[in-house]
Amino acid sequence: MVQLYSGPEWSEVGESGDRVFRGKFTHNIDVKGRLSFPAKFREVLAGNYEEKLIVIKFSRCLRAYPLSEWTAFENARNKQYRTPAQEETLRMVLGSLGECGFDKQGRILIPQDLRDYAGLNKEVVLVGVFNKIEIWDSQRWVEEELRVQESQDLPEALAQLGL
């Protein structure tokens, strides 16, 4: 095992250290809604998780979580007190999520309602963000990058993250 710094504590991860998704990849989604996943992301899944994703709507894009990460989230939240507004949000998220397995070509089938929400048509950007993957329409991704760059002092924001 290799130890990597993770916040205030050290944690053990696999030999390669690749328990997280990182990087940006551009792929095409076909007319049936099948999206080829980057080999690097599939390697992380195969080495650390089951090859099934939970895909949810999130702020103009989709977020894909390995099933075990999503199950841990559900288990942690299941018995917590929730306000009526939180209950409504959970109902919307849980009622519209997609369970997506991989086919032999390394693709997932994204349900039509999720594709419509995220505006996924042809070119798609997949962004690794630690334990999840964001799936963006390529034009929306460009708009998001510009919005973030224009709305923040990037060096200050990176410094606040410890980078």
RATAWO-V854458 format. One record per pair of residues at least 12 apart in sequence whose ideal C-beta (glycine too) atoms are under 6 Angstrom apart, sorted by the first residue. I is the first residue (numbers start at 1). J is the second residue. If there is no record, write none. Layout:
[[I,J] [I,J]]
//
This chain:
[[2,17] [4,17] [18,44] [19,48] [20,130] [21,41] [21,44] [21,128] [21,133] [22,128] [23,128] [24,127] [25,38] [25,126] [26,125] [27,124] [28,122] [28,123] [29,120] [29,124] [33,109] [33,110] [33,115] [34,107] [34,109] [35,107] [35,108] [35,110] [36,106] [36,107] [37,106] [42,106] [49,66] [49,68] [50,67] [51,102] [52,67] [52,101] [53,100] [54,70] [54,97] [55,98] [55,100] [55,114] [56,93] [56,97] [57,96] [57,117] [60,140] [61,118] [61,134] [61,135] [61,136] [62,114] [62,118] [62,135] [63,132] [63,134] [64,133] [65,132] [69,131] [98,111] [98,114] [119,137] [119,140] [120,137] [123,138] [125,138] [125,141]]
//
